Every structure is written in structure tokens, then in C-alpha cells.
Amino acid sequence: MNNIQLVLNNLEKTKDDFWNISKETGDFIEFLVKVSNAQNVLELGTSNGYSGIRIALALKETGGKLTTIEYWDKRRSIAMENFKKCCVDNIITAKLGSALPVIQNELQNETFDFVFIDANKAGYIKFFEAIHPLLKIGGIIVADDVISHCEQVKPFVEEISKREDYFSQILNLPDGVLIARKNR
Ligand SMILES: C[S@@+](CC[C@H](N)C(=O)[O-])C[C@H]1O[C@@H](n2cnc3c(N)ncnc32)[C@H](O)[C@@H]1O
């Protein structure tokens, strides 16, 4: 077993303490980043970096980069250590701050082809409104916890489901994962 796999295995053991995505969701996201050939990925909710590492491992193959946002300083520091251990720190920008103002104030010149939403659940609708103009046509949004936190994420799920410029689907992965594609 290589060092990266060891780090991931250890993070999987503490997933409930850091609210990480499940291994199965990680497998899915890593696969999706790879097959969509994503180049510029945004993640909302870094925690200790587990999902960021899964995304970055795929980006090493596509040649892309990741920006991830976390407002809890301690967690961001742990994430940055984990990114180093997995040798993906050179393709990750880990921003400290609240996701919405960071998007509004620091990322307005960027365009993304893949966005993973996993920060506070009641914020999903506002995050979606803020990232929509920055998401390229054909870009993908993945959002975790849409079944486990269905009440909090309802405004987001209802909005994206009824929009004609998005195709979306809820997958029965642990906690429920919404995947959407911006069609136009
Ligand atoms: C579910 S955890 C993220 C887990 C991570 N994506 C993973 O699977 O490894 C959510 C994280 O988002 C952070 N968070 C919540 N709301 C936030 C916000 N509005 N802006 C930035 N970070 C936020 C929390 O501190 C927490 O560490």
C-alpha cells in the first residue's frame, strides 16, 4: 500500500469526526473529475482535506487545479498538512474564509468546470446562485448530503431541479448526492 493510500485509509477511519464524504462518494467524485476532464475545480467545505485529496488525485491526471474554501482555521491547517502528505499541495489553493464572500470577493475572475458543494447545508441555495455565473456551459455541480439534510437543502434542490438550463439527478450514494450539468 502506498503512502497516499495509507493517508486516505486513516482519514476514512475518522470520517465522522470531520464530516467527510463517504469512501463511495469519494470514488464517484474522483471518477467524475477524471472522465469530465475537469481543469478548474471549486470545493466549498474543505474540512481535513479528504474530498480535496480525492479530487486532486483525479486532477493530477487531467492537469487541472483545485480551489477549496474552509472557514475553520484549524481544519484548514490539518487539510494543508494532508495535501502535503499526499503530494497534491502544488495543485490546491486552500482559502480561509466563509464560502459566499470568498466567491463574491476573490473568485469573480475565475470560471470553473466542476464545483463540489459540501459546506453548511442551509447555504446551498446561496452558493448555487453565486457559482452559477462562474460555471462553464457543460460544467458539473456535485452536492453532498441532499438526502441526509433534505430539509435544509430543499430550496437548492427545488431550484436546480426546475431549471431548464440544468439537468440534475439525485444519486443514492451515502447521505444522498446531487449531480447537475449546466446545459446552456
Ligand atoms: C461536511 S464538511 C466538509 C467535508 C469535506 N468536503 C470532505 O468530505 O472531506 C463541511 C466543512 O465546511 C465548513 N464550512 C461550513 N460552512 C462553511 C462556509 N459557509 N464557508 C466555509 N466553510 C464552511 C465546516 O467548517 C466543515 O469543515
The ligand as an ORCA input file, in Angstrom:
! r2SCAN-3c Opt
* xyz 0 1
  C     -19.132     18.350      5.573
  S     -17.621     19.150      5.999
  C     -16.659     19.042      4.538
  C     -16.060     17.692      4.341
  C     -15.116     17.619      3.175
  N     -15.723     18.090      1.949
  C     -14.682     16.203      2.979
  O     -15.531     15.392      2.550
  O     -13.527     15.886      3.262
  C     -18.091     20.828      5.941
  C     -16.963     21.786      6.239
  O     -17.343     23.055      5.747
  C     -17.014     24.037      6.677
  N     -17.998     25.104      6.418
  C     -19.307     25.100      6.714
  N     -19.898     26.189      6.244
  C     -18.944     26.917      5.631
  C     -18.949     28.146      4.925
  N     -20.066     28.845      4.752
  N     -17.784     28.587      4.430
  C     -16.639     27.886      4.575
  N     -16.580     26.710      5.222
  C     -17.718     26.222      5.736
  C     -17.106     23.374      8.042
  O     -16.257     24.001      8.980
  C     -16.672     21.950      7.724
  O     -15.297     21.741      7.964
*
